[in-house]
Amino acid sequence: MIAWIILAPLFGALINGILFASGLSRRFLGGSEHEEKRIVGIIGCGVVLISALISSFLFFKLEALHPQQKEIIQELYIWIPSGDFAARFEFLFDSLSCVMTLVVTWVSFLIHVYSVGYMQEDKSYSRYFTYLNIFVFFMLVLVLGNNFPLMFIGWEGVGLASYLLIGFWYDDPAKATAGRKAFIVNRIGDFGFILGIFLIFFVFGSVNYQEVFKKAIDPEFMSAIPGVVVTTIALLLFVGAVGKSAQFPLYVWLPDAMAGPTPVSALIHAATMVTAGVYMTARCNVFYSQSPTAQAFVVSVAAFTALLAATIAITQNDIKKVLAYSTVSQLGYMFMGVGCGAYAAGMFHLVTHAFFKALLFLGAGSVIHALGGEQDIRRMGGLRKFLPITFITFLIGTLAISGVPLLSGFFSKDEILSALYERGYTIHWLIGLITAVLTAFYMMRLYILTFGGKTRMSEEVKHHIHESPYSMAIPLLILALLSLIGGYIGIPAFMGKILEIHDSNLFEEFLGSSIFVKWVQPEEYYLFGHWTLVEFATIAAFLGIGIAIFMYLIKPSLPETLAKVPVISTLYRGSYAKWFVDEIYGVAFTRTFIVLSKDLLWANFDVTIIDGAVNGVGSIARGAATLLRTAQAGILRFYAALMALGAVAILIYMVVSARF
């Protein structure tokens, strides 16, 4: 049945794409546009619901298995046979892929249902659902594939589908450019990822998960493998994760991906594509657990990314851009978790983040839908009176991502912060704590400027404001409920079996050899216990919320006053300009590449050497033809003279050759 989890969305994409998006249904079957959209919506949502129901059924089946046998493998056929090597087309359903599959299918189903109302008036409705189904299909291939080549097919497939969805409104040049940017930046990371797969095959002689990981935890086999090789594998795989999961320096595509429809932003930035790197790191945890250098590198990049994105989000005014940078920051938290060896905690935050970030994006979509496309929070305010359902659900999502106790984000974020501190990453823990304050601040700022205070909309816009239809409101309510209770579902305990053998045991053994981790202290010298760490995380959440309430609700003139202070104004301009990262990339890479390509390689090498060589051959042929053409004058006496000269030349040759 595992195959049907994957095949159902593929069939939906084929039916909607071939029959409806191509226009064949109207040509041969007739029917109104409204009826066609209704059928497309039923098919698009129905196939994902089938995948979600099968995943849930297999979850209970997996739970019923013996603790030492908690995996289900379905082999379809041998895909790549080559001598002793064979890559099989088979799928793996274990604790790790089960969690991801449940998140992907159920959250995607809610986003599909939401899209029925949100995209109802779009002229490319059928094409939209075709792309959504394609995206879910490739994401499930990535998650359920039982070897690295299958994972790579899904990896590249979601990249293609995201390009199609981000640039969905391709007639707008800015949106088309955003799609291309996402596609190109991801290819940079994918280059490192495929090199890591090649190195795995070279070292282990296989690409199957079970065979590779069995050898990777075999002391006798690994004793012959230099530690630098394992570190290289881990870092090359992480390069792929940096691109796909938007970590520094390849995070720049994700904020621009807001150009796509808002449900696409929820699908890509909440539960699916951007979490693929986290899933891959957790799946390949055996490599990272044996390389403390790779672990420290992952945690350091993640901590820097989380803090950088949070400092940008605090000044943005586009409601979707704030959430986009929030996603980059929260992905940093996930990588801090899996990077320090707390793989279950990182995956736990992936699950809870899927709930509240999908809720926040869909809530933002509800606001944008109600305001006729407006996304600037400076032109909102007071929407709590007009959008009661969106108001309540968005507040729940805001509190959850802020880490308010007893909501889902509190549990998962606390586990990551505690793991960082307890495993010796004290500086990274402190960065995570500061980021938690900033997260609570910018999310409460976003909430207040959108729903609180006085309305800043025109009377015309205010007159047309209305709450979203049921197809959009019901997914909001379900995700709000999951954001409330998601912390109680016990993901770490459920995933313990698949991850516990590669958790912190090896980390402790190799800790002293890492050049990055010099601030580690023995456990008996830790200053804080676990509950003290929980208190710190709680204080961070309420501190950020309190500052935002004071600055934007109690004393709303304060931000403008602070922006005029010299030092703060400089920091504000840097944050608002996203620390000029895009501009730096533009000068360092884009413009440099254009100059090298146009002025050097094209103008000199291509035109002078390549074209010169080709044109030179043509010039020689043309010159020879011109010379020979003079012999074809059409004058008989000239031809007779040439024949006579030829005869004389032959006679001379014969005489000379006979003499010698």
Secondary structure as UniProt FT lines:
FT   HELIX           2..15
FT   HELIX           16..21
FT   HELIX           24..28
FT   HELIX           33..64
FT   HELIX           67..69
FT   STRAND          71..82
FT   TURN            83..84
FT   STRAND          85..94
FT   HELIX           95..118
FT   TURN            119..121
FT   TURN            123..124
FT   HELIX           125..144
FT   HELIX           148..166
FT   TURN            170..171
FT   HELIX           173..204
FT   HELIX           209..216
FT   HELIX           219..222
FT   TURN            223..224
FT   HELIX           227..244
FT   TURN            245..246
FT   TURN            248..249
FT   TURN            251..252
FT   HELIX           253..256
FT   HELIX           257..259
FT   HELIX           262..266
FT   HELIX           267..271
FT   HELIX           273..275
FT   HELIX           276..283
FT   HELIX           285..289
FT   HELIX           292..313
FT   TURN            314..315
FT   HELIX           319..339
FT   TURN            340..341
FT   HELIX           343..370
FT   TURN            371..372
FT   HELIX           377..379
FT   HELIX           383..385
FT   HELIX           388..402
FT   TURN            405..406
FT   HELIX           408..422
FT   TURN            423..424
FT   HELIX           426..451
FT   HELIX           459..464
FT   HELIX           470..485
FT   HELIX           486..488
FT   HELIX           491..494
FT   HELIX           496..499
FT   HELIX           500..502
FT   HELIX           504..510
FT   HELIX           511..513
FT   HELIX           523..525
FT   HELIX           530..549
FT   HELIX           550..554
FT   TURN            556..557
FT   HELIX           558..562
FT   TURN            563..564
FT   HELIX           566..576
FT   HELIX           578..580
FT   HELIX           581..585
FT   HELIX           586..591
FT   HELIX           592..595
FT   HELIX           596..610
FT   HELIX           611..629
FT   TURN            630..631
FT   HELIX           636..659
//
